Amino acid sequence: MGAVEAALAEIAASLAVLSPQLEGLRDFQRVNLKSDARREVEVSLAEYARREQLLVSARTALEGLLGDGYPTMAVRTIEQVAYADLVENAATIAAALAQFAGAEPATELVTTAGAPQRKR
């Protein structure tokens, strides 16, 4: 199972837990609660509904990725003239790149502090 499929499974599990919690909060909204309790239920309901929407949006996006063939991207077949142009440009870029070399990375770093100076 790939990472996207695992994420989809995790989202499904989270939604399965969230669904009855949301239903219960909605049930609380329908009963005769005092104002303090009603306010707490409404705040919680908004938080849980927001989480549900985020999970649904994430699931939709991940399903879209899979529908688009994720994780691979198809190799495009293009006209020969366009392909030859790309090859020629890649060759000149490679020739230009060969004119550069990366600097050797530092193998050791030694620092020394100077003498302290008084502030004026």
C-alpha positions in Angstrom: 0.0 0.0 0.0 1.4 3.4 -1.0 1.4 6.5 1.1 -1.7 7.9 -0.7 -3.7 4.8 -0.1 -2.6 4.7 3.5 -3.7 8.3 3.9 -7.0 7.5 2.4 -7.5 4.6 4.8 -6.5 6.8 7.7 -9.0 9.4 6.6 -11.8 6.8 6.2 -11.0 5.6 9.8 -11.1 9.2 11.1 -14.4 9.9 9.4 -15.9 6.7 10.8 -15.0 7.9 14.3 -16.1 11.4 13.7 -19.5 10.6 12.2 -21.2 9.4 15.3 -19.7 12.2 17.3 -21.1 14.7 14.9 -24.5 13.0 15.0 -24.5 13.1 18.8 -23.6 16.8 18.8 -26.4 17.5 16.4 -28.8 15.5 18.7 -27.7 17.7 21.6 -28.7 20.8 19.5 -32.3 19.5 19.3 -32.8 19.1 23.0 -33.7 21.7 25.6 -30.3 22.8 26.8 -29.4 25.8 29.0 -27.6 28.6 27.2 -24.1 27.7 28.5 -24.4 24.1 27.5 -25.9 25.0 24.1 -23.0 27.4 23.4 -20.5 24.7 24.2 -22.3 22.2 22.0 -22.4 24.7 19.1 -18.7 25.5 19.4 -17.8 21.8 19.5 -20.2 21.1 16.6 -18.5 23.8 14.5 -15.0 22.4 15.3 -16.1 18.8 14.4 -17.8 19.9 11.3 -14.7 21.9 10.2 -12.6 18.8 10.8 -15.0 16.6 8.8 -14.9 19.1 5.9 -11.1 19.1 5.9 -11.0 15.3 5.9 -13.5 15.2 3.1 -11.4 17.8 1.1 -8.2 15.8 1.7 -9.9 12.6 0.6 -11.2 14.3 -2.6 -7.7 15.6 -3.4 -6.0 12.3 -2.8 -8.6 10.5 -4.9 -7.9 13.1 -7.6 -4.2 12.3 -7.4 -4.9 8.6 -7.8 -7.3 9.3 -10.7 -4.5 11.3 -12.4 -2.3 8.2 -12.3 -0.2 9.2 -9.2 2.6 8.5 -8.5 3.8 8.3 -12.2 3.6 10.9 -14.9 3.1 9.7 -18.4 5.9 10.3 -20.9 4.6 12.6 -23.5 4.9 11.7 -27.2 5.6 14.8 -29.2 6.3 15.6 -32.8 9.7 14.8 -34.0 10.6 18.4 -34.9 9.8 19.5 -31.3 11.7 16.5 -29.8 14.8 17.3 -32.0 14.7 20.9 -30.8 14.6 19.7 -27.1 17.5 17.3 -27.7 19.6 20.0 -29.4 18.9 22.5 -26.5 19.7 19.8 -23.9 23.0 19.2 -25.7 24.0 22.8 -25.6 23.0 23.2 -22.0 25.0 20.1 -21.1 28.0 21.6 -23.0 27.7 24.8 -21.1 27.3 23.0 -17.8 30.6 21.1 -18.5 32.3 24.5 -18.2 31.6 24.7 -14.5 32.7 22.7 -11.5 31.3 22.7 -8.0 33.5 23.9 -5.2 34.9 21.3 -2.9 32.8 21.2 0.3 34.6 22.3 3.5 35.8 19.3 5.4 36.7 21.2 8.6 35.5 24.4 10.2 37.7 26.1 12.8 36.6 29.3 14.4 38.5 31.5 16.8 37.1 34.4 18.7 38.9 37.7 18.7 39.7 39.6 21.9 36.7 41.1 23.6 36.1 44.8 23.1 34.6 47.3 25.5 31.4 49.0 24.6 31.5 52.8 24.7 
